Amino acid sequence: MRHRVKGKKLSRDTDHRKALRMNLTMQLLTNERIETTLAKAQFVRGNVERVITVAKRGLAKAKETSNPQAAIHARRIAASRLNNDRDVVKKLFDELAPRYEARPGGYTRIYKLGPRKGDNAEMVLLELVDRSTGEAANS
């Protein structure tokens, strides 16, 4: 029984799970839409939402104090969670966080696509909500 057992192991050791979470998070933030299995989508969804919330709160703090330097701490936290990738952090703070400024959470959506042909794994489309139509055409 899995009573009170938190998290998913995905049949991987700890380092492999961390790398998988990092890669899926960065791909979702970069492309705003990824196709993956249901288990992996549920595994990475919370991580993506937390990173976006960190960015949102950092920008809100900077606006509240009218000091753009106030967001540096949030930017550094987000960078540490995103493998210090400057491009992804820049997109997170310049595009994504302002987009979800008025949204209280729930930045991702999961669409079920049906089973994968090879192993019958449930495939899903994990995407960020409120994507513009121009971005949808690029993916």
VENBEL-V227808 format. One record per pair of residues at least 6 apart in sequence whose C-alpha atoms are under 8 Angstrom apart, sorted by sequence separation. I is the first residue (numbers start at 1). J is the second residue. D is the distance in Angstrom with one decimal. If there is no record, write none. Layout:
i:I j:J d:D
i:I j:J d:D
This chain:
i:27 j:33 d:8.0
i:28 j:34 d:5.9
i:62 j:68 d:5.0
i:79 j:85 d:6.5
i:82 j:88 d:7.5
i:115 j:121 d:5.2
i:116 j:122 d:6.3
i:10 j:17 d:7.5
i:27 j:34 d:7.2
i:62 j:69 d:6.8
i:79 j:86 d:7.3
i:82 j:89 d:7.4
i:100 j:107 d:7.5
i:115 j:122 d:4.4
i:116 j:123 d:6.1
i:9 j:17 d:7.3
i:62 j:70 d:4.8
i:114 j:122 d:5.6
i:115 j:123 d:5.6
i:61 j:70 d:6.4
i:62 j:71 d:5.4
i:113 j:122 d:7.4
i:114 j:123 d:5.6
i:61 j:71 d:6.7
i:79 j:89 d:6.0
i:112 j:122 d:7.5
i:113 j:123 d:5.4
i:114 j:124 d:7.3
i:78 j:89 d:6.8
i:112 j:123 d:6.2
i:113 j:124 d:5.0
i:58 j:70 d:7.1
i:59 j:71 d:5.7
i:112 j:124 d:4.4
i:113 j:125 d:6.9
i:58 j:71 d:4.6
i:111 j:124 d:5.4
i:112 j:125 d:6.4
i:58 j:72 d:7.6
i:75 j:89 d:7.2
i:110 j:124 d:6.3
i:111 j:125 d:5.0
i:58 j:73 d:7.4
i:110 j:125 d:5.6
i:111 j:126 d:6.6
i:58 j:74 d:5.0
i:110 j:126 d:4.7
i:57 j:74 d:7.6
i:58 j:75 d:7.3
i:109 j:126 d:5.8
i:110 j:127 d:6.6
i:75 j:93 d:7.7
i:108 j:126 d:6.9
i:109 j:127 d:5.4
i:25 j:44 d:6.4
i:29 j:48 d:7.8
i:55 j:74 d:6.1
i:108 j:127 d:5.5
i:109 j:128 d:6.2
i:24 j:44 d:6.8
i:54 j:74 d:6.1
i:55 j:75 d:6.8
i:108 j:128 d:4.4
i:109 j:129 d:6.2
i:107 j:128 d:5.6
i:108 j:129 d:5.5
i:21 j:43 d:7.5
i:25 j:47 d:7.2
i:107 j:129 d:5.6
i:21 j:44 d:5.8
i:25 j:48 d:5.8
i:54 j:77 d:7.8
i:55 j:78 d:7.0
i:54 j:78 d:6.8
i:21 j:47 d:7.9
i:51 j:78 d:6.1
i:10 j:39 d:7.5
i:10 j:40 d:7.7
i:51 j:81 d:7.6
i:99 j:130 d:8.0
i:59 j:93 d:7.7
i:8 j:43 d:6.6
i:7 j:43 d:7.5
i:55 j:92 d:7.0
i:56 j:93 d:7.7
i:55 j:93 d:6.0
i:59 j:97 d:7.7
i:59 j:98 d:8.0
i:52 j:92 d:7.1
i:56 j:97 d:4.9
i:55 j:97 d:5.8
i:56 j:98 d:7.0
i:52 j:96 d:7.3
i:53 j:97 d:7.6
i:56 j:100 d:7.5
i:52 j:97 d:6.1
i:56 j:101 d:6.3
i:53 j:105 d:7.7
i:26 j:82 d:6.6
i:49 j:105 d:7.4
i:25 j:82 d:7.7
i:49 j:106 d:7.2
i:30 j:88 d:6.3
i:49 j:107 d:6.3
i:22 j:81 d:7.8
i:29 j:88 d:6.9
i:49 j:108 d:7.3
i:22 j:82 d:6.6
i:22 j:83 d:7.4
i:30 j:91 d:7.7
i:26 j:88 d:6.9
i:29 j:91 d:8.0
i:29 j:92 d:7.2
i:45 j:108 d:7.0
i:41 j:110 d:7.6
i:38 j:112 d:7.8
i:38 j:121 d:8.0
i:41 j:124 d:7.5
i:37 j:121 d:6.6
i:38 j:122 d:5.7
i:37 j:122 d:5.7
i:38 j:123 d:5.7
i:41 j:126 d:6.3
i:37 j:123 d:4.4
i:38 j:124 d:5.6
i:36 j:123 d:5.7
i:37 j:124 d:5.7
i:35 j:123 d:7.1
i:36 j:124 d:5.6
i:35 j:124 d:5.8
i:36 j:125 d:6.5
i:35 j:125 d:4.5
i:36 j:126 d:7.3
i:34 j:125 d:5.8
i:35 j:126 d:6.2
i:33 j:125 d:6.9
i:34 j:126 d:5.4
i:33 j:126 d:5.7
i:34 j:127 d:6.4
i:33 j:127 d:4.1
i:32 j:127 d:5.6
i:33 j:128 d:6.5
i:32 j:128 d:5.5
i:28 j:126 d:7.8
i:28 j:127 d:7.0
i:32 j:131 d:7.7
i:28 j:128 d:7.8
i:33 j:139 d:7.5
i:31 j:139 d:7.2
